[in-house]
């Protein structure tokens, strides 16, 4: 288990800058996730930590030692690939034993280690199977066991659950969470799935265009996104154009169309400044337009879709913008497509970004 | 109704093609049992005498020995070179990779005649005159492109992440080659070796320029024999070759399953 540090990493592919001056610290025993859309540089960053790609500049440190020039085979890492990359011509036991054999461990030692690791991932009864004879979830656990048996400095996972169906995926997430905490292992995880990132991570680095937009705990990232991109990526899908009317150090009044809303701020903002108000769909409350409350905006329901535990309403506003609201289905809501409604939210549910 | 007509006409065409391909082979086998000293069809009376004659013909037996040794030696030399070339091409990200790939399989495209003459000229220029060596060099060129092609086909089926997985687990490039890549592409290598061996054993065009009076391959001696005599001993030796090839095919099918071999799994 190691403390891993990235310092000012830059990686280019021809003219394309995949990783643009990324610095990142992964504490010993911590689970860090690189989260972002495809092409954001998360996989390139991961490959640089794994030693599968050499950065154009910058330093990779394991426990304070510079390993930038050390190739993958000497870094003592455990990696779970997106395609799993199990060796198809080897049994499960041989797959798991491979890393130990490369380290020239004693035969008896290899045998007991493999046994122990297969027991941990609950595959001890399938040791003699070949990967093709196993289910997706079982193959996943073999890949994990193979990466973990060598007691790596860091466990690196490249979207390992992408190919699994939803139910299996959730089961594997729970398992991975338990396993990494139980073994106290340092882990670097890459995904584009925000829920997965929130659930598994101690810390999340949200990446966009080769840069880290925000680095913080799941609560931080979810509750107080620092940039519009992070907010958008973490499921805040409503962005309304507004203009500051008045502001002090902790709150601001913003005009959106004919309505005025309050929102918390961390600094004084200039009156007249254009801003974006971001509100999560589940925080939008839909009410009756005939009894308008302060800080509400009127609109017309364009679409209602059913999502099991909630209905999703798309509301057209006078400004031409659309607002999405998730409504609890248990609410006795007489909503119908085409009806006039009034939408509001609590001031603390608004995130403000400079437009 | 239309479907039936289509089905039957398809079948008829398919069977016609089989007949077209196999009839000459059946014909030559039948002719080889002719008693008369001419290759006439159908034979008027039957015997095994031409098999005896063929096997007592020193040109044929020596030729068969030379062909077998050359094909075997050439396969032995061409396989490691071809496999390493294929693995190198597979791993390469170079921009000249397609050009290199074309270059390596070029001997398939160049007419054997041209290869033969070029080798004759080039090898005498560097004072290599021993027919066995000349033949070996020529036949390495015959076998190698097939090994490279079938090996590349096998490599194309391998998930490139396997190589990286081995690397992250601490394997050196050599360990990755021997423990991961080679075991996975073995069917392709074996297929290429068999292809190459048969084509080498069968070759006339290249060999024609590289043999001498004392060292001649079987196909070349069969050809020169045909220029002076037309007795069924040639049919007999051909029938033996057909039987030999058939046996190899059956053995391979039993051992590996030919479909698997050529599909590269």
Interface residues (C-beta under 8 A of the other chain):
Chain A: X50 X51 X52 X71 X72 X73 X74 X75 X76 X77 X78 X79 X81 X82 X83 X85 X86 X87 X88 X89 X98 X99 X102 X103 X146 X147 X150 X156
Chain B: X159 X161 X162 X164 X165 X166 X167 X168 X169 X170 X171 X172 X175 X179 X180 X183 X184
